[in-house]
Amino acid sequence: MLYVIAYDIPDDARRLKLANVLEGFGQRVQRSVFECDLTEREYRALIKKVERVVNLNEGDSVRIYRLCGACVANVDVRGEGPPVEKSVDIYIV
């Protein structure tokens, strides 16, 4: 499942820490936007790490959008930036 994660963190140290966490799960497509192709287990692990970094009392904001397969097929990228990353399907017969 593809997730688009956007954040607004006023504190430089927390913002860098969150970016480092997200880089371990996906690719940066804008300064404060990541695309992460994750399994449900990876998503739960990501949420735990995000919750350890963000401070809602300090004005931090994180938005996570789950995109279905049909939505991913309709992503339109204009300008510079990486293409939408997709997991490789593996079939063992």
VENUR-V653368 format. One record per helix or strand of 3 or more residues. SS is the DSSP state (a for helix, b for strand). FROM is the first residue (numbers start at 0). TO is the last residue. If there is no record, write none. Layout:
# VENUR-V653368
SS|FROM|TO, SS|FROM|TO
This chain:
# VENUR-V653368
b|1|7, a|11|22, b|26|29, b|32|36, a|39|52, a|55|57, b|60|66, a|68|72
